[in-house]
Amino acid sequence: MDKEILLIEDDLSLQKTVADFLKSSGFKCICATNIKEGKQLFDKKFYPIVLLDLGLPDGDGLDCIPFIKSIWNETGVIIISARDKLEDRVDGLNLGADDYLVKPFHLSELNARINALLRRNFHTHTSIIKFENIEIETQDRTIKIDGEHVDFSKKEYDLLLYFIENENRVLTKESLFEHVWGENSVFMDNSDFIYTHINRLRKKLKKHTGENYIKTVHGFGYKFEIH
């Protein structure tokens, strides 16, 4: 998957904060400060994700959405705006935006939404994902190891898929929770809850592959990698 993201945001301080965070998360962030500049950049190449502010110096960012979708319908558009009225959300989604995040927001939540959108769009074009001797069929949600089907629970499947798609990146407990459990935040502060599911997946992978792919990064989270 392409790791470049286009950010259209006129607040230079926020622009830098988001760009620096995305860089640390393995993305390359290309920035524009207004609609005209954003359209020029987008017209030159494909970006899998566009982060779009609405209150821009030369107009309403909503006007960018039909332009973006007319050129690359596969691009995921996430609106980032201080406007939190229901009609703004509805207008943005009706015009073709894929998500809407109200400022101020946590960068970890932005990262989670970006990866969720990338995963969803990626799966519309690719049904098989491979890592070493592990093969995931995303259409029927089955997993083979060394060519043999192995039973995984729904949560184990979701965790494994998220780990493989973020190979060699440190994933926090919060980001893992947001992707696998969504808004069911009743367990969010329970580290044992996350650990239990990670440990079950780790043991099952160890049993069938002989490898411990899930490494604990103390104080941060987990990383999926080869020795």
C-alpha positions in Angstrom: 0.0 0.0 0.0 1.1 3.5 -0.8 2.2 5.3 2.4 1.7 8.9 1.2 -1.0 11.1 2.7 -2.2 14.5 1.5 -3.0 16.9 4.3 -5.0 20.1 3.3 -4.9 22.3 6.4 -4.2 26.0 6.8 -3.3 25.9 10.5 0.5 25.6 10.2 1.0 24.5 13.7 -1.5 21.7 13.5 -0.2 20.9 10.0 3.3 20.3 11.4 2.1 18.4 14.4 0.1 16.0 12.2 2.8 15.7 9.6 5.5 14.9 12.2 3.2 12.3 13.9 2.4 10.6 10.6 6.1 10.5 9.7 6.8 8.7 13.0 4.0 6.3 12.2 5.5 5.3 8.9 3.7 7.7 6.5 4.9 10.5 4.3 2.7 13.6 4.6 2.4 16.0 1.8 0.9 19.3 2.9 -1.2 22.0 1.3 -2.6 25.2 3.0 -5.6 25.9 0.7 -8.0 24.3 -1.8 -6.1 25.4 -4.9 -2.8 24.0 -3.7 -4.5 20.8 -2.6 -6.2 20.3 -5.9 -2.9 20.9 -7.8 -1.1 18.3 -5.7 -3.9 15.7 -6.0 -4.2 16.2 -9.7 -0.6 15.2 -10.2 -0.7 11.8 -8.4 -2.7 9.3 -6.4 -3.0 9.6 -2.7 -4.7 6.7 -0.8 -5.8 9.1 2.0 -6.6 12.9 2.0 -7.0 14.7 5.4 -9.2 17.7 4.6 -10.0 20.7 6.7 -13.2 22.6 5.9 -12.5 26.2 6.9 -9.8 27.0 4.3 -8.6 30.5 3.2 -10.0 30.2 -0.3 -13.3 28.4 0.3 -15.1 25.5 2.0 -13.2 22.2 2.0 -16.4 20.4 1.2 -16.0 21.6 -2.3 -12.9 19.5 -2.7 -14.6 16.2 -2.1 -16.4 15.8 -5.5 -13.1 16.8 -7.2 -11.1 14.2 -5.3 -13.6 11.4 -5.9 -14.0 12.3 -9.6 -10.3 11.7 -10.2 -9.6 8.9 -7.7 -12.7 7.3 -6.2 -10.5 4.9 -4.3 -9.0 7.7 -2.3 -10.2 7.8 1.3 -11.2 11.3 2.5 -11.2 12.0 6.2 -12.5 15.4 7.2 -10.8 17.1 10.1 -12.7 20.1 11.2 -13.7 22.2 14.2 -17.2 22.3 12.8 -19.1 19.7 14.8 -22.7 20.3 13.7 -24.6 17.3 12.5 -25.4 19.0 9.2 -21.7 19.4 8.4 -21.1 15.8 9.1 -24.0 14.7 7.0 -23.0 17.1 4.1 -19.5 15.8 4.1 -20.5 12.1 4.1 -23.1 12.7 1.5 -20.6 14.3 -0.8 -18.3 11.2 -0.5 -16.2 11.7 2.5 -15.3 8.4 4.3 -14.9 9.7 7.9 -15.3 12.9 9.9 -13.0 13.8 12.9 -13.8 16.8 15.0 -11.0 19.1 16.3 -9.3 18.8 18.7 -8.6 15.2 18.3 -6.1 12.7 19.6 -3.4 11.8 17.1 -3.7 8.1 18.0 -7.4 8.2 17.0 -6.4 9.9 13.7 -3.9 7.1 13.1 -6.4 4.5 13.9 -9.0 5.9 11.5 -6.4 6.2 8.7 -5.3 2.6 9.1 -8.9 1.4 9.3 -9.7 3.2 6.0 -6.6 1.9 4.3 -7.4 -1.6 5.4 -11.0 -1.3 4.1 -10.0 0.1 0.8 -7.0 -2.3 0.4 -9.3 -5.2 0.9 -11.7 -4.1 -1.9 -8.8 -4.8 -4.3 -6.9 -7.6 -2.6 -8.4 -10.7 -1.0 -5.2 -12.6 0.0 -2.6 -11.2 2.4 0.6 -13.2 3.1 3.3 -13.1 5.8 5.9 -15.8 5.8 3.9 -19.1 5.9 0.7 -17.3 7.0 -2.0 -16.7 4.4 -5.1 -14.7 5.1 -8.1 -14.8 2.8 -9.9 -11.5 3.6 -13.1 -12.3 1.6 -14.1 -15.3 3.7 -12.0 -14.4 6.7 -10.0 -17.7 6.8 -6.4 -18.3 7.7 -3.9 -20.9 6.4 -0.6 -21.7 7.9 1.7 -23.9 5.7 -1.3 -24.4 3.4 -3.5 -25.8 6.2 -6.6 -24.1 7.6 -6.2 -23.0 11.2 -9.2 -21.9 13.3 -9.0 -18.4 14.8 -11.7 -16.6 16.7 -13.0 -13.3 15.2 -10.9 -11.2 17.5 -7.8 -13.3 16.9 -8.4 -12.9 13.2 -8.8 -9.1 13.5 -5.7 -8.8 15.7 -3.6 -10.9 13.4 -4.7 -9.0 10.3 -4.0 -5.7 11.9 -0.5 -6.9 13.1 0.5 -8.1 9.7 -0.7 -4.9 8.0 1.5 -3.0 10.4 4.5 -5.2 10.3 7.6 -3.8 12.2 5.6 -0.9 13.6 5.0 -0.5 17.3 1.2 -0.6 18.0 -0.1 0.8 21.3 -2.8 -1.0 23.3 -5.1 1.9 22.5 -4.7 1.5 18.7 -5.2 -2.2 18.9 -8.3 -1.8 21.0 -9.7 0.9 18.7 -9.3 -1.3 15.6 -10.5 -4.6 17.0 -13.2 -3.5 19.5 -14.2 -0.1 18.1 -16.3 2.1 20.3 -17.0 -0.7 22.9 -14.7 1.2 25.3 -15.8 -0.5 28.5 -12.6 -2.6 28.5 -10.3 0.2 27.2 -8.6 0.8 30.6 -8.2 -2.9 31.4 -4.7 -3.9 30.3 -5.4 -7.5 31.3 -8.2 -7.6 28.8 -5.9 -6.7 25.9 -3.1 -8.9 27.2 -5.3 -11.9 27.4 -6.3 -11.7 23.7 -2.7 -10.9 22.6 -1.4 -13.9 24.6 -3.9 -16.3 23.1 -3.0 -15.2 19.6 0.7 -15.4 20.4 0.4 -19.0 21.7 -1.7 -20.1 18.7 0.9 -18.6 16.3 3.7 -20.2 18.2 2.0 -23.6 18.1 1.4 -23.6 14.3 4.5 -21.7 13.1 7.1 -22.3 15.8 7.7 -18.5 15.8 7.0 -15.8 18.3 6.1 -13.0 15.9 4.4 -10.7 18.5 7.0 -8.9 20.5 6.2 -6.9 23.6 7.7 -3.3 23.5 7.7 -2.5 27.2 6.1 0.9 28.0 4.7 1.2 24.4 2.8 -1.8 23.1 3.5 -4.6 20.7 5.4 -5.1 17.4 4.8 -7.9 14.8 8.2 -8.9 13.3 10.5 -11.7 12.2 13.4 -12.4 14.5 
